[in-house]
Amino acid sequence: KIFSISATQWESDKPDESERQIHYKFSSKLSPVGGEVTGIQLKSPMPNKKGWIIEEVMELQGVLLADFFTPRIRYQIEDL
C-alpha cells in the first residue's frame, strides 16, 4: 500500500454544514520518511445549490518542516 485513509461520518450542527475528521498515512514508498496527516473537512453547499464546497485543514506528522506550515485545501465539486 502506498497510503491508507480513514474518515469519520459527516456530522452536522448546522443545516447547511457538515464536518468530519480524516486521517491519511503514507508509506515510505510515497515519502522517504513516511508520514501522517490528520485533518478536518467542512462541507457546505455551493451558493447555486448545484454542488459542494469542501474545505480541509491538515496537520502533518513525520513530514520534514511540518511544524512550519498548515495546508488548507478547498475542493469545489459541481454537478455539470
Protein Blocks (a to p, Z undefined) as FASTA:
>chain_A
ZZdcdddddddfbfkbccddddddddfklpmngpaddddddddddfklpaccddddddde
hiahklmpccddddddddZZ
